[in-house]
Amino acid sequence: MKPIARYIEEGRTSLDQLITASGLDAKLVKAIVSGNYTPSPMQRQRLAGAAGLSIDEISWGHAVPVEHLRGNGPQCGRPT
């Protein structure tokens, strides 16, 4: 199991081919490939089909860590 970006690096497909063949929005496909967005089951099927792979061959998780911030910020004047 590899992220879809790895298949692009290996030359199995290109970002433009994924966008065209999947029919998904270009901004969405770029976010999925970069690891900033976890796709829905329907989006996974469309991308896997566009790449000529099965859903199980692709790792779909976030690659970018999600930071959880706490508090209201300096605009509030007091911490939580």
C-alpha positions in Angstrom: 0.0 0.0 0.0 1.4 3.4 -1.1 0.0 6.9 -1.2 -1.3 8.0 -4.6 1.5 10.5 -4.8 4.0 7.7 -4.9 2.3 6.2 -8.0 2.6 9.6 -9.7 6.3 9.8 -8.8 6.9 6.3 -10.2 5.3 7.4 -13.5 2.2 5.1 -13.4 0.0 8.1 -13.9 0.1 11.9 -13.8 -1.8 14.5 -11.9 -3.4 15.8 -15.0 -4.5 12.3 -16.0 -6.0 11.7 -12.6 -8.0 15.0 -12.8 -9.3 14.2 -16.2 -10.1 10.6 -15.8 -11.6 10.9 -12.3 -13.9 13.8 -13.2 -13.1 15.4 -9.8 -12.2 19.0 -9.2 -8.6 19.8 -9.8 -8.2 21.5 -6.5 -9.6 18.5 -4.7 -7.4 16.0 -6.5 -4.3 18.1 -5.7 -5.3 18.2 -2.0 -5.8 14.4 -1.9 -2.4 13.8 -3.7 -0.6 16.1 -1.3 -2.1 14.4 1.7 -4.1 17.4 2.9 -7.5 15.8 2.4 -8.8 12.3 3.1 -11.2 11.4 0.2 -14.7 9.9 0.6 -15.4 6.3 -0.5 -16.8 7.6 -3.8 -13.8 9.8 -4.4 -11.5 6.9 -3.6 -13.2 4.7 -6.2 -13.0 7.4 -8.9 -9.3 8.1 -8.2 -8.3 4.4 -8.0 -10.1 3.7 -11.3 -8.5 6.7 -13.0 -5.1 5.4 -11.9 -5.8 1.8 -12.9 -5.5 0.5 -9.4 -7.8 -1.0 -6.8 -8.8 0.9 -3.7 -6.8 -1.5 -1.5 -3.5 -0.7 -3.3 -3.6 3.0 -2.2 -3.0 4.4 1.2 -5.6 7.1 1.8 -4.7 8.7 5.1 -3.5 12.2 5.9 0.2 12.8 5.3 0.2 16.3 6.8 -0.1 16.3 10.6 -3.3 18.0 12.0 -2.5 20.5 14.7 -5.2 20.9 17.4 -5.0 24.4 18.8 -6.6 25.4 22.0 -7.9 28.7 23.2 -9.6 31.7 21.7 -6.5 33.5 20.7 -5.1 37.0 21.4 -8.2 38.7 20.0 -10.2 37.6 23.0 -8.0 39.1 25.7 -8.1 36.1 28.0 -7.0 32.5 27.8 -9.4 29.5 28.1 
